[in-house]
Amino acid sequence: MSPPVAPAGWSRWLVPPAALSVHLSIGQAYAWSVFKPPLESSLGLSGTQSALPFQLAIVMLGLSAAFGGTLVERNGPRWAMTVALVCFSSGFLISALGAATEQYWLIVLGYGFVGGIGLGIGYISPVSTLIKWFPDRPGMATGIAIMGFGGGALIASPWSAQMLESFGSDSSGIALAFLVHGLSYAIFMTLGVLLVRVPRGAQPVAGVPSAVEGVQVSASRAVRTPQFWCLWVVLCMNVTAGIGILEKAAPMITDFFAGTSTPVSVSAAAGFVALLSAANMAGRIGWSSTSDLIGRKNIYRVYLGVGALMYALIALIGDSSKPLFVLCALVILSFYGGGFATIPAYLKDLFGAYQVGAIHGRLLTAWSTAGVLGPLIVNWIADRQEDAGKDGSSLYTLSLFIMIGLLAVGFVANELVRPVHARHHHVPAQREAADVERQQPESAA
């Protein structure tokens, strides 16, 4: 499938909505918890079993992004969005069959394996194209798209809950909900497939510098540089710190104030989780846009340095003030989202626009690692502290200080980032221009 080339006069502002249609859809992954209780009751699953489709989906996201990134660069955004559409929607349809026949393994295969491939390819599908359209504001452009992944759950969660209430929470009701999800997301993602365009030539907008000027490094060479691995550590530490709170948010705020005069109710804890999701979403566009003004290294100094301060405040005096606890948690989650949205622009700054999507895909293995590491630290330590007879905020004190240490490691790694040395086989800008020309159909020449 040839990448569709924008005709003369095409507005670059039509590309972010195309990316959003994909990211808002695949962002449903963050709303999987809505299906956990019905699956457990209807299929007799344990909590661990009902979490497996989601866990496998996140693993496949990282793997498909890492191994499929080069194909995404080679074939263009429309091909990638089509693959994402087919895999993500098919995952729901296979899961619907599994729920209808009460075959749990089909749900794992559908949502986890097939759908997870759609997550990974869909996540990186617009990155390179957005950077080429917005070389002057890459942080803002990628932030708009990746904001959708953070905000997808805000739509999917109440929508899924309403369907389960209407269709029933038994296996047939779950199957019907999965079916509606699969068909609806297929239609919505099609809008992005039809709308997306690659820029015509190296300089799509008059007065804006070309994205292919300067140093350009291939994905295979980028992973051999210390800069790549420094950024891998930076992303992993930032995500570990954020996801540690996100995954345990409701029980954490409940435990922190359980022994006080103002305990947190179940509904208030749910509201806290919704606030964190909003902060995650807002941080993706807000902080990534700010990085265009103050620079990528400086914004990560904020994410990691101020994030460590927020964790210290929660650990030391968080249980004395509910507003302080909530404020610090919101700031941390805004940094969590901002870190995801800013990293593509950071990669573009270091390695150029050539194969930046493929490089981004490989870097997302840091997310897969952090997705295991963050919840493991918080949950394992909380369990051990509870076994030792502790309660309240003391369940989390040790893990909070560990998070501070991890953020410090990330801060140091960010400080070590330097411009890529010439010995790392830079790809000349002419190579990128030739690749763009090769990808365009003959009619566009």
C-alpha positions as CSV (number, residue, x, y, z in Angstrom):
1,M,0.0,0.0,0.0
2,S,1.6,3.3,-1.1
3,P,1.6,6.1,1.4
4,P,-1.0,8.7,0.4
5,V,0.7,11.9,-0.5
6,A,-0.9,15.2,0.4
7,P,-2.2,17.3,-2.5
8,A,-1.1,20.9,-2.9
9,G,-2.7,23.0,-0.2
10,W,-3.4,20.2,2.1
11,S,-3.6,21.4,5.7
12,R,-1.2,19.7,8.1
13,W,-3.8,20.2,10.9
14,L,-5.8,17.3,9.4
15,V,-3.1,14.8,10.3
16,P,-3.4,15.0,14.2
17,P,-7.2,14.1,14.0
18,A,-6.3,11.1,11.9
19,A,-3.8,10.0,14.5
20,L,-6.3,10.7,17.3
21,S,-8.9,8.4,15.8
22,V,-6.4,5.6,16.2
23,H,-5.0,6.5,19.6
24,L,-8.5,7.2,21.1
25,S,-9.5,3.7,20.0
26,I,-6.5,1.7,21.2
27,G,-6.5,3.7,24.4
28,Q,-9.4,1.4,25.4
29,A,-6.7,-0.8,26.8
30,Y,-6.6,1.3,30.0
31,A,-10.3,0.5,30.6
32,W,-9.9,-3.3,30.6
33,S,-10.6,-3.3,34.4
34,V,-14.3,-2.7,33.6
35,F,-14.5,-6.3,32.2
36,K,-12.5,-8.0,35.0
37,P,-15.4,-8.5,37.5
38,P,-17.9,-9.8,34.9
39,L,-15.4,-12.2,33.4
40,E,-14.4,-13.5,36.8
41,S,-18.1,-14.1,37.8
42,S,-19.3,-15.5,34.5
43,L,-16.3,-17.7,33.6
44,G,-15.1,-18.5,37.1
45,L,-11.7,-16.8,36.7
46,S,-9.3,-15.6,39.4
47,G,-8.1,-12.0,39.5
48,T,-4.8,-13.0,38.0
49,Q,-6.5,-14.9,35.1
50,S,-8.8,-12.0,34.3
51,A,-5.8,-9.7,34.1
52,L,-3.9,-11.9,31.7
53,P,-5.5,-10.6,28.4
54,F,-4.5,-7.0,29.4
55,Q,-1.0,-8.0,30.5
56,L,-0.4,-10.0,27.3
57,A,-1.7,-7.0,25.2
58,I,0.8,-4.7,26.8
59,V,3.6,-7.2,26.2
60,M,2.6,-7.5,22.6
61,L,2.3,-3.7,22.3
62,G,6.0,-3.5,23.2
63,L,7.1,-6.4,21.0
64,S,5.1,-5.4,17.9
65,A,6.2,-1.8,18.2
66,A,9.9,-2.9,18.6
67,F,9.9,-5.4,15.8
68,G,7.3,-3.8,13.5
69,G,8.7,-0.3,13.6
70,T,10.9,-0.7,10.5
71,L,7.9,-2.0,8.5
72,V,5.8,1.0,9.7
73,E,8.5,3.4,8.4
74,R,8.9,1.5,5.1
75,N,5.2,1.1,4.3
76,G,3.9,4.4,5.7
77,P,1.1,5.5,8.1
78,R,-1.9,4.3,6.1
79,W,-0.5,0.7,6.0
80,A,0.3,0.8,9.7
81,M,-3.1,2.2,10.7
82,T,-4.8,-0.4,8.5
83,V,-2.9,-3.2,10.2
84,A,-3.8,-1.7,13.6
85,L,-7.4,-1.5,12.7
86,V,-7.6,-5.1,11.5
87,C,-5.7,-6.5,14.5
88,F,-7.4,-4.4,17.2
89,S,-10.9,-4.9,15.9
90,S,-10.3,-8.6,15.2
91,G,-9.1,-9.0,18.7
92,F,-12.4,-7.9,20.0
93,L,-14.3,-10.1,17.6
94,I,-12.3,-13.2,18.6
95,S,-12.9,-12.3,22.3
96,A,-16.6,-12.0,21.6
97,L,-16.5,-15.6,20.2
98,G,-14.6,-16.7,23.3
99,A,-17.1,-15.1,25.7
100,A,-20.1,-16.5,23.8
101,T,-18.6,-20.0,23.9
102,E,-17.1,-19.5,27.4
103,Q,-13.7,-20.3,26.0
104,Y,-11.3,-18.2,28.0
105,W,-8.3,-19.0,25.9
106,L,-10.0,-17.3,22.9
107,I,-10.3,-14.1,24.9
108,V,-6.6,-14.3,25.8
109,L,-5.7,-14.9,22.1
110,G,-8.0,-12.3,20.8
111,Y,-7.6,-9.3,23.1
112,G,-4.1,-10.2,24.4
113,F,-2.2,-11.5,21.4
114,V,-4.0,-10.3,18.2
115,G,-5.4,-7.1,19.7
116,G,-2.0,-6.4,21.4
117,I,-0.3,-6.4,18.0
118,G,-2.8,-3.7,16.9
119,L,-2.0,-1.7,20.0
120,G,1.7,-1.6,19.2
121,I,1.5,-0.9,15.5
122,G,-1.3,1.6,16.1
123,Y,0.7,3.4,18.8
124,I,3.7,4.1,16.6
125,S,1.8,4.5,13.3
126,P,1.5,8.3,13.2
127,V,4.7,9.3,15.0
128,S,7.1,9.7,12.1
129,T,4.4,11.3,9.9
130,L,3.5,13.9,12.5
131,I,7.1,14.8,13.1
132,K,7.6,15.3,9.3
133,W,4.5,17.6,9.2
134,F,5.4,19.5,12.3
135,P,9.2,19.8,12.4
136,D,8.8,23.2,14.1
137,R,6.6,21.8,16.9
138,P,7.2,18.0,17.2
139,G,6.4,17.9,20.9
140,M,3.0,19.4,20.4
141,A,2.2,17.2,17.4
142,T,3.1,13.9,19.0
143,G,1.5,15.1,22.3
144,I,-1.9,15.6,20.5
145,A,-1.9,12.0,19.2
146,I,-0.5,10.3,22.3
147,M,-2.9,12.3,24.4
148,G,-5.6,10.1,22.8
149,F,-4.1,6.9,24.2
150,G,-4.2,8.4,27.7
151,G,-7.7,9.7,27.2
152,G,-9.2,6.7,25.4
153,A,-10.2,5.1,28.7
154,L,-12.2,8.1,29.7
155,I,-14.5,7.3,26.8
156,A,-14.3,3.5,26.9
157,S,-14.7,3.0,30.6
158,P,-18.3,4.5,31.1
159,W,-19.2,3.3,27.6
160,S,-18.2,-0.3,28.4
161,A,-19.9,-0.1,31.8
162,Q,-23.2,1.1,30.2
163,M,-23.1,-1.7,27.7
164,L,-22.6,-4.4,30.4
165,E,-25.5,-2.9,32.3
166,S,-27.7,-2.9,29.2
167,F,-26.6,-6.3,27.8
168,G,-26.0,-8.1,31.1
169,S,-22.8,-9.1,32.8
170,D,-23.1,-12.8,31.9
171,S,-21.0,-14.4,29.2
172,S,-23.5,-13.5,26.4
173,G,-23.7,-9.9,27.5
174,I,-19.9,-9.7,27.6
175,A,-19.7,-11.2,24.1
176,L,-22.2,-8.6,22.8
177,A,-20.2,-5.8,24.4
178,F,-17.0,-7.1,22.8
179,L,-18.8,-7.4,19.4
180,V,-20.0,-3.8,19.6
181,H,-16.5,-2.6,20.6
182,G,-14.9,-4.4,17.6
183,L,-17.3,-3.0,15.0
184,S,-17.4,0.5,16.5
185,Y,-13.6,0.9,16.7
186,A,-13.2,-0.5,13.2
187,I,-15.5,2.3,11.9
188,F,-13.8,5.0,14.0
189,M,-10.2,4.0,13.1
190,T,-11.2,3.9,9.4
191,L,-11.6,7.7,9.6
192,G,-7.9,7.9,10.4
193,V,-6.9,5.5,7.6
194,L,-8.8,7.6,5.0
195,L,-7.6,11.0,6.4
196,V,-3.9,10.4,6.9
197,R,-1.4,11.8,4.4
198,V,2.4,12.0,4.1
199,P,3.9,15.4,3.2
200,R,4.8,16.2,-0.4
201,G,8.6,16.7,-0.4
202,A,11.0,17.4,2.4
203,Q,9.5,20.8,3.3
204,P,5.7,20.5,3.6
205,V,5.0,24.0,5.0
206,A,6.5,27.2,3.7
207,G,8.6,29.0,6.2
208,V,9.1,25.9,8.4
209,P,12.4,24.1,8.4
210,S,12.5,20.6,6.8
211,A,12.4,17.6,9.2
212,V,15.1,15.9,7.2
213,E,17.7,18.6,7.7
214,G,20.8,17.8,9.7
215,V,21.8,14.5,11.3
216,Q,19.8,11.4,10.3
217,V,20.4,8.0,11.9
218,S,18.9,4.6,11.0
219,A,17.1,2.6,13.7
220,S,19.7,-0.2,13.5
221,R,22.5,2.3,14.2
222,A,20.5,4.2,16.8
223,V,20.2,1.2,19.1
224,R,24.0,1.0,19.2
225,T,24.4,4.5,20.6
226,P,24.7,5.4,24.3
227,Q,22.1,8.1,23.7
228,F,19.4,5.5,22.9
229,W,20.1,3.5,26.0
230,C,20.2,6.7,28.2
231,L,16.8,7.5,26.9
232,W,15.6,3.9,27.5
233,V,16.6,4.3,31.1
234,V,14.9,7.8,31.3
235,L,11.6,6.5,29.9
236,C,11.7,3.3,32.0
237,M,12.3,5.2,35.3
238,N,9.7,7.8,34.5
239,V,7.0,5.3,33.6
240,T,7.9,3.0,36.5
241,A,7.3,5.9,38.9
242,G,4.0,6.9,37.3
243,I,2.5,3.5,36.8
244,G,3.3,2.6,40.4
245,I,0.7,5.1,41.6
246,L,-1.7,4.6,38.7
247,E,-2.0,0.9,39.2
248,K,-2.6,1.1,42.9
249,A,-4.3,4.5,43.1
250,A,-7.7,3.6,44.7
251,P,-6.3,1.4,47.5
252,M,-3.4,3.7,48.1
253,I,-5.4,6.8,48.9
254,T,-7.8,4.7,50.9
255,D,-5.0,3.2,53.0
256,F,-3.2,6.6,53.5
257,F,-6.3,8.1,55.2
258,A,-7.9,5.0,56.7
259,G,-6.8,5.9,60.3
260,T,-7.6,9.6,60.0
261,S,-10.7,11.7,60.8
262,T,-11.4,12.0,57.1
263,P,-11.3,8.5,55.5
264,V,-11.7,8.1,51.8
265,S,-14.9,6.5,50.6
266,V,-15.1,4.0,47.7
267,S,-16.7,6.6,45.4
268,A,-14.1,9.2,46.4
269,A,-11.4,6.8,45.6
270,A,-12.9,6.2,42.2
271,G,-13.1,9.9,41.6
272,F,-9.4,10.1,42.5
273,V,-8.6,7.5,39.8
274,A,-10.6,9.5,37.2
275,L,-8.6,12.7,38.2
276,L,-5.4,10.8,37.7
277,S,-6.5,9.7,34.2
278,A,-7.3,13.3,33.4
279,A,-3.9,14.5,34.6
280,N,-2.3,11.7,32.6
281,M,-4.1,12.9,29.5
282,A,-3.5,16.6,30.1
283,G,0.2,16.1,30.7
284,R,0.6,14.5,27.3
285,I,-0.3,17.6,25.4
286,G,0.6,20.2,28.0
287,W,4.1,19.1,28.9
288,S,5.1,17.9,25.5
289,S,4.1,21.3,24.0
290,T,6.1,23.0,26.7
291,S,9.1,20.9,25.6
292,D,9.0,22.7,22.2
293,L,9.7,26.0,24.2
294,I,12.2,24.9,26.8
295,G,13.9,21.9,25.2
296,R,13.6,18.2,25.7
297,K,16.4,17.7,28.2
298,N,15.0,20.5,30.4
299,I,11.5,19.1,30.4
300,Y,12.8,15.7,31.5
301,R,14.7,17.4,34.3
302,V,11.3,18.6,35.4
303,Y,9.6,15.2,35.1
304,L,12.3,13.4,37.0
305,G,13.5,16.1,39.5
306,V,10.2,17.6,40.4
307,G,8.6,14.1,40.3
308,A,11.1,12.9,42.9
309,L,10.2,15.9,45.1
310,M,6.5,15.0,44.8
311,Y,7.2,11.5,45.9
312,A,9.2,12.7,48.8
313,L,6.3,15.0,49.9
314,I,3.8,12.0,49.7
315,A,6.2,9.8,51.7
316,L,7.0,12.3,54.4
317,I,3.8,14.3,54.9
318,G,1.2,12.9,52.5
319,D,-1.0,11.4,55.1
320,S,-1.4,14.7,56.9
321,S,-3.1,16.6,54.1
322,K,-5.5,15.1,51.6
323,P,-5.2,18.0,49.2
324,L,-1.4,17.7,49.2
325,F,-1.6,14.0,48.5
326,V,-4.0,14.5,45.6
327,L,-2.0,17.4,44.2
328,C,1.3,15.5,44.3
329,A,-0.2,12.4,42.7
330,L,-1.8,14.5,39.9
331,V,1.6,16.2,39.2
332,I,3.3,12.8,39.1
333,L,0.7,11.4,36.7
334,S,0.9,14.5,34.4
335,F,4.7,13.8,34.2
336,Y,4.0,10.1,33.4
337,G,1.8,11.1,30.5
338,G,4.2,13.9,29.4
339,G,7.1,11.5,29.4
340,F,5.3,9.3,26.9
341,A,4.4,12.2,24.6
342,T,7.7,13.9,24.7
343,I,10.0,11.0,23.9
344,P,9.4,10.9,20.1
345,A,10.4,14.5,19.8
346,Y,13.5,13.8,22.0
347,L,14.4,11.0,19.6
348,K,13.9,13.2,16.6
349,D,16.2,15.8,18.2
350,L,19.0,13.3,18.6
351,F,18.6,10.9,15.6
352,G,16.6,13.0,13.0
353,A,13.3,12.2,11.4
354,Y,14.7,9.3,9.4
355,Q,13.2,6.1,10.9
356,V,12.2,7.9,14.1
357,G,9.1,5.8,14.3
358,A,11.2,2.6,14.2
359,I,13.5,3.9,16.9
360,H,10.5,4.9,19.0
361,G,9.1,1.4,18.6
362,R,12.3,-0.1,19.9
363,L,12.4,2.3,22.8
364,L,8.9,1.3,23.9
365,T,10.4,-2.0,25.3
366,A,11.2,0.3,28.3
367,W,7.4,0.7,28.7
368,S,7.0,-3.1,28.8
369,T,9.7,-3.4,31.4
370,A,8.2,-0.5,33.5
371,G,4.7,-2.0,33.3
372,V,6.0,-5.0,35.2
373,L,8.5,-3.2,37.5
374,G,6.3,-0.5,38.8
375,P,3.3,-2.5,40.0
376,L,5.6,-5.3,41.3
377,I,7.5,-2.8,43.5
378,V,4.4,-1.2,45.0
379,N,2.3,-4.4,45.4
380,W,5.1,-6.7,46.7
381,I,6.3,-4.2,49.3
382,A,2.8,-3.4,50.4
383,D,2.1,-7.2,50.9
384,R,5.3,-7.7,52.8
385,Q,4.6,-4.6,55.1
386,E,1.1,-5.9,55.7
387,D,2.4,-9.3,56.7
388,A,4.7,-7.5,59.1
389,G,1.7,-5.9,60.8
390,K,1.9,-2.4,59.4
391,D,-1.0,-0.5,57.9
392,G,-1.9,2.9,56.5
393,S,0.7,5.0,54.8
394,S,3.5,2.8,56.2
395,L,2.5,0.2,53.6
396,Y,3.9,2.4,50.9
397,T,6.8,4.4,52.5
398,L,9.5,2.1,51.4
399,S,8.2,1.8,47.8
400,L,7.9,5.6,47.6
401,F,11.5,6.0,48.5
402,I,12.5,3.4,46.0
403,M,10.6,5.4,43.3
404,I,12.6,8.5,44.3
405,G,15.8,6.5,43.8
406,L,14.6,5.3,40.4
407,L,13.8,8.9,39.3
408,A,17.3,9.9,40.4
409,V,18.7,7.2,38.2
410,G,16.6,8.6,35.3
411,F,17.7,12.1,36.1
412,V,21.4,11.1,35.8
413,A,20.7,9.2,32.6
414,N,19.1,12.3,31.1
415,E,22.1,14.4,32.1
416,L,24.4,12.0,30.2
417,V,22.5,12.5,26.9
418,R,24.8,14.3,24.4
419,P,24.5,14.9,20.6
420,V,25.1,11.7,18.6
421,H,28.8,11.4,17.6
422,A,29.6,11.3,13.8
423,R,31.1,7.8,14.2
424,H,27.6,6.3,14.6
425,H,27.1,6.2,10.8
426,H,24.8,9.1,10.2
427,V,22.4,8.7,7.3
428,P,22.7,11.9,5.1
429,A,19.6,13.9,4.7
430,Q,19.7,13.1,0.9
431,R,19.1,9.4,1.9
432,E,15.9,10.4,3.7
433,A,14.7,12.5,0.7
434,A,15.4,9.6,-1.6
435,D,13.4,7.3,0.7
436,V,10.4,9.7,0.7
437,E,10.6,10.0,-3.1
438,R,10.7,6.2,-3.4
439,Q,7.6,5.8,-1.2
440,Q,5.5,8.2,-3.2
441,P,3.4,6.9,-6.0
442,E,4.3,7.8,-9.6
443,S,1.3,10.1,-10.0
444,A,2.7,12.3,-7.2
445,A,6.0,12.8,-8.9
